[in-house]
Structures are given as C-alpha cells and as structure tokens.
Amino acid sequence: MLLSEANIGNLQSLIGKCHQSGKKVLVHLELLGGFKPDQAGINLLKNYYKVDGVISSNLSALRYAKKEGLLTVYRVLLIDSRSLDQSRSILLNTVHRTQLKSYLLNMPASVWS
C-alpha cells in the first residue's frame, strides 16, 4: 500500500489499518507531511511507525532506508532522453545490478512489472 498524502499525525493510524489488512506499507517521503528524510527520520519511520518501505527521489534518504532494512524504491521523472540517461547512470552506479527491477508506475494508478 502506497501512502502518498499522509503526515506524521495520521501515519501511525493509517499504517496500523494497512498492517491489520495484511498489507505492506510504503510511504512517499517527499509527500509525507511534517517529516525530514534524514537518518533519524528514517530510523523513526522504521522503528516507531513500522513502515515496510519508502519511495523517494532522494538518494541519501534511500541509502539510510536501505541500511535500516527497508524496501526502497527510487522514483525518477522521465521527461526526455537526458533524464532517462541520467537516471540510468545513477542506478547503475549506486545499486547492485541483481537488485534492479524495472517497473512502470503511472501515478496514481497501479504498478506494472
């Protein structure tokens, strides 16, 4: 379950409801109100809020999340061939190739593999 319009005030309740339904919860860091995506913030998301993963275009935040054992999704905006090349280069230089999975996410629609 992707929570993209949550805030730190309602996040715990939303995550609890999702987990009760047997769903894993990912939060979109750039759209999480009242949150700072630093190492302490990521630690709080995992240990207090019990999120399962994060989505972000912030590579530093994703590195912190990965160290915490969270599922991480690197979000890129592909508007032209240059942004595609730059995103590809970042992925190939920062992520082990066996960890790469390709998805098309047409927000706010579903994910296709």
C-alpha positions in Angstrom: 0.0 0.0 0.0 1.5 3.4 -1.0 0.7 6.2 1.4 1.4 9.4 -0.5 -0.7 12.0 1.2 -0.1 11.1 4.9 1.5 13.2 7.6 3.2 12.3 10.9 0.0 13.0 12.7 -2.1 10.3 11.0 0.7 8.0 9.8 0.6 5.5 12.7 -3.1 5.0 12.4 -3.0 4.5 8.6 -0.1 2.0 8.9 -1.9 0.1 11.6 -5.0 -0.3 9.5 -3.0 -1.4 6.5 -1.0 -4.0 8.5 -4.2 -5.3 10.1 -5.4 -6.0 6.5 -2.2 -7.9 5.8 -0.7 -5.2 3.5 2.9 -3.9 3.4 3.2 -0.1 3.7 5.4 2.2 1.6 5.5 5.9 2.2 6.4 8.5 -0.3 9.0 10.6 1.5 8.5 13.8 -0.5 4.8 13.7 0.2 4.9 12.9 3.9 3.9 16.0 5.8 6.0 17.1 8.8 8.8 14.7 8.0 12.5 15.2 7.4 14.2 12.4 5.4 17.5 12.3 7.3 18.9 9.3 9.2 17.0 10.0 12.4 13.7 10.4 10.4 14.2 7.1 8.5 15.0 5.3 11.8 11.8 6.8 13.2 9.8 5.5 10.2 11.0 2.0 10.7 11.1 1.7 14.5 8.2 3.8 15.6 5.8 4.0 12.6 6.7 0.4 11.4 6.7 1.2 7.7 7.9 -1.5 5.4 9.5 0.7 2.7 9.9 4.1 1.2 9.7 5.7 -2.2 11.8 8.8 -2.9 13.9 10.6 -5.4 16.3 11.5 -2.6 19.3 9.0 -2.9 20.6 9.9 0.6 17.3 9.0 2.2 17.2 5.8 0.2 20.6 4.8 1.4 19.6 5.4 5.0 16.4 3.4 4.4 18.4 0.5 2.8 20.8 0.4 5.8 17.7 0.1 8.1 16.5 -2.9 6.1 13.5 -1.1 4.5 12.3 -1.8 0.9 13.4 1.2 -1.2 12.1 2.5 -4.5 14.0 5.2 -6.4 11.5 7.5 -8.0 12.5 9.2 -11.2 10.7 11.6 -13.5 11.4 10.7 -17.1 10.5 13.6 -19.3 13.2 13.3 -22.0 16.1 11.1 -23.1 18.5 13.1 -21.0 16.6 12.4 -17.8 16.5 8.7 -18.8 20.2 8.6 -19.3 20.9 10.4 -16.1 18.6 8.1 -14.1 20.1 5.0 -15.7 23.6 6.2 -14.8 22.7 6.8 -11.2 21.0 3.4 -10.9 23.9 1.5 -12.4 26.5 3.3 -10.3 24.7 3.1 -6.9 22.7 -0.2 -7.0 24.0 -3.7 -7.4 22.7 -5.0 -10.7 20.9 -8.0 -9.1 18.8 -5.6 -7.1 17.4 -3.7 -10.1 13.8 -4.4 -11.1 12.1 -2.4 -13.8 8.6 -1.0 -13.1 6.4 1.5 -14.8 4.4 3.5 -12.2 1.8 5.8 -13.6 0.9 7.8 -10.5 -1.6 7.5 -9.0 -2.5 4.3 -10.9 -1.3 0.7 -10.4 2.2 -0.7 -10.8 3.1 -2.9 -13.8 6.2 -5.1 -13.9 
